[in-house]
Structures are given as C-alpha cells and as structure tokens.
Amino acid sequence: MPLHLLDHPLAAHRLSRLRDASTESDRFRRLTRELTTMLVYEATRNLRVRPVVVSTPTGRATAVEIGEMPIVVPVLRAGLGMMDAALSLLPESQVGLVGLRRDEETLEPTEYADTVPHELGGRPALVCDPMLATGGSLCHVCDRLLERDVGSITVLSLLAAPEGVARLEEAHPSVDVWVCALDHGLDEDGFIVPGLGDAGDRLYGPR
C-alpha cells in the first residue's frame, strides 16, 4: 500500500499549530481546511485527464480537463472538516457520506449513516478522515466502496499511526494513503500519540 507523506514546510508549520492544545476550534477548522487543500492537490496528481481545445481571446489552445471526477467520501463526523477543502478543488465531484461511531470498548466502528451511491461504476474515490488510528473506520469504508464497484481509492488523513497503516495495508493493499505525518503509535484508548486529540471534538466541540 503506497503511503505518502506531505513533506512540505508550509504543511509542517500548520500541523504544529493543529497539534497545539491551545488552538481554538475556529483556528483548528481553518488549519484543517488548509492542510486538506494541500493533501488533495498532491493526491490528485494522477487523475486521468483528456485533451480538449479551448478558444482563448487570441486563438485556440490545446488543453486538458479531468476525465472522471472522484467521489469525495468524508467519514463523519470529523471528515466533514475536510470536505469543503476537497470540494474547493473538485467542485464538480459528488459527495457520499459515511457515518461511523466508535465503540469505546472494542474500538471498532458502527455505521449509522451511508449516502454513497450503490453503484459507482469504476469511479475513483477520495476518502477524507483526519485520523488513521486503529484503521477500523477506514477499512470499513473501503469495504463499502469495493462492494459498490469503486475504481481506485485514495485516503486523506492529517495523521496516521503505524498500527492503523499496517491494518489498512493488510486489508486493502491497493489503497493510496496521503498523510501529513506518521506518529509514534496508539495509547490504550486507541488515540494517536502524540497526535492532536479527538479531531471531531476539536473541530466541533465535545459530544
């Protein structure tokens, strides 16, 4: 499974602010949008394009356009913090939401919402989830997408833990994963260390 790190000083600077426990929700949301924009920009380098000819004010130019827009799949609720940034670069993309709630004892996900089309017809998918921790949620979403004839799957996360990366790689070795950093591991509650806390709570407030 290809794992890509967003190795850029502008991203590293924002991630440092995102990790800081004193960063308030409004700034946390803004930093998440900015980092997601960078991730989407890098992760979509290999989207298929097709040639087109456009008329400019002084003539005609050979150009390209995206051949097939990916479906954007935010994993609720924290993935909503990444959705607007993804759509700002891919405004014609469809959105399919998957809502998952983690069991705090087993750390496994329970699905409570799913608006992904039942037939994707080979379209690529861009899955947005800020934290790749245990890997349970992302494995669940990738399973759902494959059941519905998805094309390629690209996962975008702000942070990842080695345990989650290994689990996702074992279950879905063809999935591309883009992250801003790979952290040390998980604590006993399944949170990434040093991480940034609960991304959903920091984006929207505690439940």
C-alpha positions, 0 to 999 in steps of 0.5 A: 500500500503506497503511503505518502507523506506531505513533506512540505514546510508550509504543511509542517508549520500548520500541523504544529499549530493543529497539534497545539492544545491551545488552538481554538476550534475556529483556528483548528477548522481553518488549519484543517481546511488548509492542510486538506487543500494541500493533501488533495492537490498532491493526491490528485496528481494522477487523475486521468485527464483528456485533451480538449481545445479551448478558444482563448481571446487570441486563438485556440489552445490545446488543453486538458480537463479531468476525465472522471471526477472522484467521489469525495467520501468524508467519514463523519463526523470529523471528515466533514472538516475536510470536505469543503477543502476537497470540494474547493478543488473538485467542485464538480465531484459528488459527495457520499457520506459515511457515518461511523461511531466508535465503540469505546470498548472494542474500538471498532466502528458502527455505521449509522449513516451511508449516502454513497451511491450503490453503484459507482461504476469504476469511479475513483474515490477520495476518502477524507478522515483526519485520523488513521488510528486503529484503521477500523473506520477506514477499512470499513469504508473501503469495504463499502466502496469495493462492494459498490464497484469503486475504481481506485481509492485514495485516503486523506488523513492529517495523521496516521499511526503505524498500527492503523497503516499496517491494518489498512495495508493488510486489508486493502493493499491497493489503497493510496494513503496521503498523510501529513505525518506518521506518529509514534503509535496508539495509547490504550484508548486507541488515540494517536500519540502524540497526535492532536486529540479527538479531531471531531471534538476539536473541530466541533466541540465535545459530544 
